[in-house]
Amino acid sequence: MLTLIGILQAITQSTRFVTAELWHVHGNENQRVRKRESRVEGGGVGGGGGAEVSWHGLSVHGDTQEDELHGGNALESGQGETGVHLKFSGMRSTAASFFDFSAQGPLGVKAKEVYEKIEKVCDSATLHIGEGLEGEALERGEIEFNFLADYVSNPERQVLQRAQLAASLYSASLAIPIHDSTGKGGVITALLIVYLPKSETDVSAHAYVKTESPVMDFLKYTAQILTGELHKQQLLIDYHRVRFTMKYTLTERAQKQWKRLRTIVMMGAVFKNMTSAPPPATSLSKIVTWLRNYTGKFKGAHAMPPPKADWSNSGWTFLGVFLGILFPSSINYHALVLNKSELLLMMGSFGALATLLYAAPASPFAQPRMVFLGHMVALFISIIFDYFVVNDLTNFSTAFIPMWVAIALVPALSIASMAKLGCINPPAAAASFIYLAGDSQVKNLGWLFLLMPTLIGCALMILVAILVNNLSSRRKYPQFW
C-alpha cells in the first residue's frame, strides 16, 4: 500500500493538484463497468490509449508542498453490496500547506473541519453507477472534469453531501478512470480523483490542464503505473488467500470433515439432507424480494437539494428572462401582430426554455446543441404524426389515430427519441405537444412551425443568454456548442 500512497503523493508534489484520492470499483464479474460513449468527448486512461477532456470550467494554482498522507485499506471486494459500486480505498494525499492557505480564505479555521467531514463521508460512502460526482465519472468511463461551484448549483445534478463539502474547499475536480491490466474491454477497476485549489482563475486552470498539456501526459502515465500497482496488489491478495486455503494438511482436513459429519448425524439432520435437496427460491420469494427493493427506493437517495440562489444570482436570472422573452415578444408584436400576419414568433414552451437558459445556464439541457437538436427532433415527430391524427382542423385522409391517444403517444416518442439521440430538451417536448394540440393558426403553419416560431425563437433567446449570462463573473454560457 505504501507504493500506492507514494503515487498519490507524487501527484500533489509534482502538480498543482492539492488533493489526490483513490476509489475502488467493486462488483461481480458479469457486472463489470466498461468504457462507453457519452456526450462528453474523450477516452479513459490506463492500460494505454489517449485522453480527451470535456471542460466545464476550472481553477488551478499552487506550488509543490509536503503532503499529509492517509493510509489505505485492502483491495478486497466490498461485503454486503450488490451490483457495481464505488468505495473509497482509504488512500488520500493532501498538501500540508493547503490547510494553511485555506485558513486564509472564506472558511478560515473551519477549513480543517470541513476536510475532516469529507474524510468521514468518504469512509462510509458506497456510490453506485451514476450516483454523485464519482458515480457519474464511473458511468461515463472517461476523464471527467467538473467546476465544483457549477456542479453543486446545477439543479439537473444529483448533488450529494460530499460534493457540497468539496465545493467549499476546492474549485474543481478531475476524475480519471483506471483500467485493468488485461486490456479486455477496458474494464474499470478504480477511479483517481484529483482536486484543484479554490484560489485560481478559470483561464489559468484551462491552460494548465488542457488535453495536450504536460500535466495531462503526467496523469496519463501515472494512471498506467496505478494500473500495474493495483494489479500487483490484487495478485498478492489472491496469493495469500490461496496460501491460507492450503494451510491444513490432507489429514487435518479429513479430521475436520469427520467431526462435522458426526455432529450432523447426532443432530438427526443427515436423514433429511439425504432425502431432499435444499428448496430452491420460489417465485413468491423472488417477487417479495423485488417488491422490497422496489419500495425501498421510495425513501430516496438522500441527495442534497440544490442550494437557494442569492440576490445577485436571482437578479441576473430576472434580467435574462425579461430580456430573453422581451426580444422575440417585441418582434412578434410589431412585425406580426400589428400587420395581422398568420406567422408566429412566440409559444408557451419559451417560458420553460427561459428557465433553463437564465436560471440554470450550466445545465446540459440548456446548451445550444440540446436546444436546437431537441426541438428539431420533437417537432419533426409531431408534424409527421399530425398527418395520421383524427382532427377536425386538418381532416387528412390518412388520419386514423384518435387525438386522445396521439396526445400521449407523440410526446412519449419525442422524449424517447431525444434521449436516444443524446439531445434531451424539456421545452422541446412541450413544443411538440403545443403543435399537436394547437389551434387553426398553428396547424396552418405546418412545417413552417418548425422554423418559425420554433428555431428562430430559440435562436433569439440563446443570443440573449450568451450576452446576459456572461456579464456575470459567476456564469459561463454556453458550456458546449
Disulfide bonds with the S-S distance in Angstrom:
none
